[in-house]
Amino acid sequence: MNAREEHDRAVQKLADEYASKGFQVRKEAVLPFALEGGRPFRADILAERDGEHHVVEVTIRGIRGAPQAPRWDEIARLVRTRPGWHFKIVPVDRDPPPLPAPERIEAELTNAEALLDQDKLAAAMLLAAAAFEASARRRLLAAGELPKKESLTALVEHLVSGGHVDQEEFVPLRDAIELRNAIVHGHLDELPERDAIQRLITGARRLLHAS
């Protein structure tokens, strides 16, 4: 689902909520007053009931907010001058992308092993860590424990606290992840040890089989 589809879905959800409360709702409604220079303003939602007028704009975080900000400031000032009129901006988080299927994760683990056999340690580490994170997220999702936004280290903490990973594995996995982070941030001379890469590969497979 792209950003526009997510925006439209969020608008529809809010429109339904207003309608359930007895409001007359219009989407993409042109307001009866204009911006400076006579420019019309088309609101995502205009909900009206018994002298109440709610102008609602929906923004997907990181996608639509900044370009609209000057217009929203202007419309907010205009709305405040009219009795019974209210202006609201509703920020909505983007839906996370779907997690890869186990077969795709397994294929990437096989690729990581091939890179390891070729002594391409940095590439093997990055791919193994990505596959481990995908496996971790799948396992936590299956257990109903998946947080929306967490670092890979925090995910390992969740795995340990939930009993999905043994306590004694936490420090070795954390150290492997720190090596991965060093590579991601440009420290290409800090090549990981083969054992660290293999630990991520083995851990990823264990999580896949558990789910």
C-alpha positions in Angstrom: 0.0 0.0 0.0 1.4 3.3 -1.0 1.3 6.6 0.9 -1.7 7.9 -1.0 -3.7 4.7 -0.3 -2.8 4.9 3.4 -3.9 8.5 3.5 -7.2 7.8 1.8 -7.8 4.9 4.2 -7.1 7.1 7.2 -9.5 9.8 5.9 -12.2 7.2 5.3 -11.8 5.9 8.9 -12.1 9.4 10.4 -15.0 10.2 8.1 -16.8 7.1 9.3 -16.1 8.0 13.0 -17.6 11.5 12.5 -20.6 10.1 10.6 -21.2 7.6 13.5 -21.6 10.6 15.8 -24.3 12.2 13.7 -22.1 14.6 11.6 -22.8 15.3 8.0 -19.5 14.4 6.4 -17.9 15.5 3.1 -14.5 14.4 1.9 -12.3 16.6 -0.3 -14.7 19.5 0.6 -14.0 23.0 -0.6 -14.5 25.4 2.3 -16.9 28.3 2.0 -14.0 30.8 2.7 -10.8 31.2 0.7 -7.1 31.6 1.5 -5.2 34.8 0.8 -5.6 35.8 -2.8 -8.9 34.0 -3.2 -7.3 30.5 -3.3 -9.8 27.8 -2.4 -9.0 25.3 0.3 -10.0 21.7 -0.1 -10.1 19.9 3.2 -9.7 16.2 3.7 -12.8 16.2 5.8 -15.5 18.7 6.6 -17.8 17.4 9.3 -20.9 19.5 10.3 -23.6 19.1 13.0 -25.8 21.6 14.7 -23.6 24.6 14.2 -20.4 22.7 14.6 -18.0 22.7 11.7 -14.9 20.5 11.9 -12.2 20.9 9.3 -9.9 17.9 9.4 -6.6 17.3 7.6 -4.9 13.9 7.7 -1.1 13.7 7.3 1.0 10.5 7.0 4.1 11.1 9.2 7.1 11.9 7.1 5.2 12.1 3.9 2.7 15.0 3.6 3.1 17.2 6.7 5.9 19.6 5.8 4.7 20.8 2.3 1.2 21.6 3.7 2.3 23.4 6.9 2.1 27.0 5.5 -1.4 26.4 4.1 -2.5 24.7 7.4 -1.3 27.7 9.4 -3.3 30.0 7.2 -6.5 28.0 7.3 -6.1 27.5 11.1 -6.1 31.3 11.5 -9.1 31.7 9.3 -11.0 29.0 11.1 -10.4 30.5 14.5 -12.1 33.7 13.5 -15.4 31.9 12.8 -17.7 30.8 15.7 -18.4 27.1 15.7 -15.5 26.3 13.4 -12.6 24.0 14.4 -9.5 22.9 12.6 -7.6 19.7 13.4 -4.5 18.0 11.9 -4.5 14.2 12.5 -1.1 12.6 12.0 -1.1 8.9 11.1 1.8 6.5 11.2 2.6 4.6 8.0 1.8 0.9 8.1 5.0 -1.1 8.3 5.9 -3.1 5.2 4.9 -6.7 5.3 7.5 -9.1 6.7 9.2 -11.5 4.2 8.1 -15.1 4.0 10.2 -17.7 5.7 11.3 -19.0 2.3 12.7 -15.6 1.4 14.5 -15.3 4.7 16.0 -18.8 4.3 17.1 -17.9 0.8 19.0 -14.9 2.1 20.5 -16.9 4.9 21.9 -19.3 2.2 23.2 -16.2 0.3 24.9 -15.0 3.5 26.5 -18.4 3.9 27.8 -18.3 0.4 29.3 -14.8 1.0 30.9 -16.2 4.2 32.5 -19.0 2.2 33.9 -16.4 -0.1 35.4 -14.5 2.8 33.2 -11.5 2.0 32.7 -10.9 5.6 31.2 -7.4 5.6 28.5 -8.3 3.0 27.8 -11.6 4.8 27.4 -9.8 8.1 24.9 -7.3 6.7 22.8 -9.9 5.0 22.9 -12.3 8.0 21.8 -9.4 10.3 19.0 -8.5 8.0 17.7 -12.1 7.9 18.1 -12.4 11.6 16.0 -9.2 12.1 13.3 -10.5 9.8 13.2 -13.8 11.6 13.0 -12.0 15.0 10.2 -9.8 13.8 8.3 -12.8 12.5 8.7 -14.7 15.8 7.6 -11.7 17.9 4.7 -11.1 15.6 3.5 -14.7 15.9 3.8 -14.4 19.7 1.8 -11.1 19.7 4.8 -9.3 21.1 6.1 -7.3 18.2 6.8 -3.6 19.0 6.2 -1.1 16.3 9.6 0.6 16.3 12.6 -1.0 17.9 16.3 -1.3 17.2 17.7 -4.7 16.5 19.3 -4.9 19.9 16.0 -4.1 21.5 14.4 -6.8 19.5 16.9 -9.3 20.9 16.0 -8.0 24.4 12.4 -8.8 23.6 13.3 -12.2 22.4 15.2 -13.0 25.6 12.5 -11.6 27.9 9.9 -13.6 26.0 11.8 -16.8 26.3 12.4 -17.1 22.5 16.2 -16.8 22.9 18.3 -18.2 25.8 19.7 -15.6 28.2 23.3 -16.7 27.5 22.8 -15.8 23.9 22.0 -12.2 24.5 25.6 -10.8 24.9 27.0 -12.7 21.9 24.1 -11.6 19.7 24.4 -8.0 21.0 28.1 -8.0 20.1 27.4 -9.3 16.6 24.8 -6.6 16.1 27.3 -4.0 17.2 29.7 -5.2 14.6 26.9 -5.0 12.0 26.1 -1.4 13.1 29.8 -0.4 12.8 29.8 -1.6 9.2 26.5 0.2 8.4 28.0 3.4 9.7 31.0 3.2 7.5 33.6 1.5 9.7 34.6 -0.9 6.9 37.9 -1.8 8.4 36.1 -3.4 11.4 35.6 -6.8 9.7 33.4 -9.1 11.8 34.6 -12.5 12.9 33.2 -15.5 11.1 31.7 -16.8 14.4 29.6 -13.6 14.8 28.2 -14.0 11.3 27.4 -17.7 11.9 25.7 -16.9 15.2 23.3 -14.6 13.4 22.6 -17.2 10.7 22.1 -20.0 13.3 19.9 -17.7 15.4 17.8 -16.7 12.5 17.1 -20.3 11.5 16.2 -21.2 15.1 13.7 -18.4 15.2 12.2 -19.4 11.8 11.8 -23.0 12.9 10.2 -21.9 16.2 7.6 -19.9 14.3 
